[in-house]
Amino acid sequence: MTDRGRLPGRRIGGEWRFSRAEIHQWFEEKIGASGERELDEVDRVLDLQDKKETPEPFEISDLLKPDCIFVPFMAKTKRSVIDKICQQTAMTGRLWEAEKMADALRSREALHPTALDNGVALLHPRRPIPSIMGEPFLALGITYAGIPFGGPRGALTDIFFLIGSMSEAMHLRLLARLSRLIQQDDFLTALREAESPESAWKSIAEFDHNMS
């Protein structure tokens, strides 16, 4: 895969060397572009890893509480989306340092936008930052209209998830589960029609449960 340019790596002294950060980013991008069969394989691999380590909770409806759902989310620019979702999450006590998270999100977006062509962005720092969080969390903001956020082919974005993981393993599992959820058109429609945090949470819990 490396010889064909499909996997990031470099040859040093006749041997291949791989950066953990680059491989992590590559895997994130693969998850985001995966279909149902590929995501099943991701779950299988992560389940094998859980047998070696203590599993961490990753249910979407357990980590994404109504007080971290912002409907409507009043932001009109990429910068304001990042600043406001961090600030409003910090007000719940789950995120301790909003500015540090916002800076980490901007660095990640500069590296590669997290916006997808279905109008969803999966915001997260390059690496988990457990020192600035009270607990693992998810946050969600839904704007009235789509805004430019770096989506493929100029696609606009109106649904913004913020992933706050305590470890890389938990981050990848959450990313895979969210990717599976947002591939369902009915799920995205339900989110866009939600009139309150409670109704959005109810839709998330229902679709997440049915997917299990």
C-alpha positions as CSV (number, residue, x, y, z in Angstrom):
1,M,0.0,0.0,0.0
2,T,2.9,2.4,0.8
3,D,4.6,1.6,-2.5
4,R,1.4,2.6,-4.4
5,G,1.0,5.8,-2.4
6,R,-2.1,4.6,-0.6
7,L,-0.6,4.6,2.9
8,P,1.6,7.5,4.4
9,G,5.2,6.4,5.0
10,R,8.8,7.2,4.1
11,R,11.8,5.0,3.4
12,I,14.8,5.7,5.7
13,G,17.9,3.6,5.4
14,G,16.3,1.1,3.2
15,E,13.4,0.5,5.6
16,W,9.9,1.9,5.8
17,R,9.1,4.2,8.7
18,F,5.6,5.3,9.7
19,S,4.4,8.3,11.7
20,R,1.7,7.4,14.3
21,A,0.0,10.8,13.8
22,E,0.0,10.4,10.0
23,I,-1.5,6.8,10.2
24,H,-4.1,8.1,12.7
25,Q,-5.2,10.8,10.3
26,W,-5.2,8.4,7.4
27,F,-7.4,6.0,9.3
28,E,-9.8,8.8,10.3
29,E,-10.2,9.8,6.6
30,K,-10.7,6.1,5.6
31,I,-13.5,5.8,8.2
32,G,-15.2,9.0,7.0
33,A,-15.3,7.7,3.4
34,S,-16.2,4.1,4.3
35,G,-19.4,2.2,3.4
36,E,-21.4,-0.2,5.6
37,R,-19.1,-3.2,4.9
38,E,-15.9,-1.3,5.7
39,L,-17.4,0.1,8.9
40,D,-18.3,-3.4,9.9
41,E,-14.7,-4.3,9.5
42,V,-13.6,-1.3,11.6
43,D,-16.0,-2.4,14.4
44,R,-14.6,-6.0,14.2
45,V,-11.0,-4.7,14.6
46,L,-11.9,-2.4,17.5
47,D,-13.8,-5.2,19.2
48,L,-10.6,-7.3,19.1
49,Q,-8.7,-4.4,20.7
50,D,-11.4,-4.2,23.4
51,K,-10.6,-7.7,24.4
52,K,-7.0,-6.6,25.2
53,E,-8.0,-3.4,27.0
54,T,-10.8,-2.2,29.2
55,P,-13.6,-1.1,26.9
56,E,-14.7,2.5,27.2
57,P,-18.3,3.6,26.7
58,F,-19.1,4.9,23.3
59,E,-22.9,4.9,22.9
60,I,-23.8,8.1,21.1
61,S,-26.9,8.9,23.1
62,D,-25.0,8.4,26.4
63,L,-22.2,10.8,25.4
64,L,-24.4,13.3,23.6
65,K,-26.7,14.8,26.2
66,P,-29.5,17.4,25.5
67,D,-27.5,20.2,27.2
68,C,-24.7,19.7,24.6
69,I,-27.2,19.9,21.7
70,F,-27.6,23.4,20.3
71,V,-30.7,23.9,18.2
72,P,-30.8,26.3,16.6
73,F,-27.1,26.9,16.5
74,M,-26.5,30.6,15.8
75,A,-23.3,30.6,13.7
76,K,-22.7,31.9,10.2
77,T,-18.9,31.4,9.6
78,K,-16.4,28.6,10.1
79,R,-14.6,30.5,12.8
80,S,-17.8,31.3,14.7
81,V,-18.9,27.6,14.5
82,I,-15.7,26.5,16.1
83,D,-15.6,29.2,18.8
84,K,-19.3,28.9,19.7
85,I,-19.6,25.1,19.9
86,C,-16.5,25.1,22.2
87,Q,-17.8,27.9,24.4
88,Q,-21.3,26.5,24.7
89,T,-20.0,23.0,25.5
90,A,-17.7,24.6,28.1
91,M,-20.8,26.1,29.8
92,T,-22.0,22.5,30.5
93,G,-18.8,21.7,32.5
94,R,-17.7,18.9,30.2
95,L,-15.1,20.9,28.4
96,W,-12.7,22.9,30.7
97,E,-10.7,25.0,28.2
98,A,-12.8,26.2,25.3
99,E,-10.0,28.3,23.7
100,K,-7.5,25.5,23.7
101,M,-10.0,23.1,22.1
102,A,-10.9,25.8,19.5
103,D,-7.3,26.3,18.6
104,A,-6.8,22.5,18.3
105,L,-9.9,22.3,16.0
106,R,-8.6,25.1,13.8
107,S,-5.3,23.3,13.4
108,R,-7.1,20.1,12.5
109,E,-9.3,21.9,9.9
110,A,-6.2,23.5,8.4
111,L,-4.6,20.1,7.9
112,H,-7.7,18.6,6.3
113,P,-11.4,19.8,6.5
114,T,-13.7,17.5,8.5
115,A,-16.8,18.5,6.5
116,L,-18.4,15.8,4.3
117,D,-20.6,16.2,1.2
118,N,-23.8,15.4,3.1
119,G,-23.7,18.6,5.1
120,V,-22.1,17.1,8.2
121,A,-18.8,18.0,9.9
122,L,-17.2,15.8,12.5
123,L,-15.1,18.3,14.4
124,H,-12.2,16.9,16.5
125,P,-8.6,17.8,17.4
126,R,-5.7,15.8,15.7
127,R,-5.2,13.9,19.0
128,P,-7.5,13.5,22.0
129,I,-6.7,16.2,24.7
130,P,-8.1,14.6,27.9
131,S,-6.4,17.3,30.1
132,I,-9.0,19.9,29.0
133,M,-12.1,17.8,29.5
134,G,-14.0,16.8,32.6
135,E,-15.3,13.6,30.8
136,P,-15.7,12.2,27.3
137,F,-18.5,14.0,25.4
138,L,-20.2,14.7,22.1
139,A,-21.7,18.0,21.2
140,L,-24.0,18.9,18.3
141,G,-24.9,22.2,16.6
142,I,-27.5,22.5,13.8
143,T,-27.6,25.8,11.9
144,Y,-30.7,27.2,10.1
145,A,-28.8,27.1,6.8
146,G,-25.6,25.6,5.4
147,I,-22.4,27.5,5.6
148,P,-19.0,27.1,3.8
149,F,-16.9,24.8,5.9
150,G,-14.5,23.2,3.4
151,G,-16.9,20.5,2.2
152,P,-16.1,18.5,-1.0
153,R,-17.0,20.4,-4.2
154,G,-18.1,23.4,-2.2
155,A,-20.9,21.5,-0.3
156,L,-22.4,23.6,2.5
157,T,-22.5,22.3,6.1
158,D,-25.3,22.7,8.6
159,I,-24.8,19.8,11.1
160,F,-21.7,20.0,13.3
161,F,-20.6,17.2,15.7
162,L,-17.8,17.9,18.2
163,I,-16.0,14.8,19.4
164,G,-14.3,15.0,22.8
165,S,-12.5,11.6,23.4
166,M,-10.2,10.6,26.2
167,S,-8.2,8.2,24.1
168,E,-7.4,7.4,20.4
169,A,-9.2,4.0,20.6
170,M,-12.4,5.7,21.9
171,H,-12.1,8.4,19.3
172,L,-11.9,6.0,16.4
173,R,-14.8,4.0,17.7
174,L,-16.9,7.1,18.1
175,L,-15.9,8.3,14.6
176,A,-16.9,4.9,13.1
177,R,-20.3,4.9,14.9
178,L,-21.1,8.5,13.9
179,S,-20.0,7.7,10.3
180,R,-22.5,4.8,10.2
181,L,-25.3,7.0,11.6
182,I,-24.8,10.0,9.3
183,Q,-25.0,7.7,6.2
184,Q,-28.7,7.3,6.9
185,D,-30.7,9.9,5.0
186,D,-33.6,9.6,7.4
187,F,-31.3,10.3,10.3
188,L,-30.1,13.5,8.8
189,T,-33.6,14.6,7.9
190,A,-34.7,14.0,11.5
191,L,-31.9,16.1,12.8
192,R,-32.7,19.0,10.4
193,E,-36.3,18.9,11.4
194,A,-35.6,18.9,15.1
195,E,-37.1,22.0,16.9
196,S,-35.4,21.5,20.2
197,P,-32.4,19.7,21.8
198,E,-34.7,17.2,23.3
199,S,-36.3,16.2,20.0
200,A,-32.9,16.0,18.4
201,W,-31.6,13.7,21.2
202,K,-34.7,11.5,20.9
203,S,-34.0,11.0,17.2
204,I,-30.3,10.2,17.9
205,A,-31.2,7.7,20.6
206,E,-33.7,6.0,18.4
207,F,-31.5,5.7,15.4
208,D,-28.5,4.7,17.4
209,H,-30.5,2.0,19.2
210,N,-31.9,0.6,16.0
211,M,-28.4,0.4,14.5
212,S,-27.0,-1.7,17.3
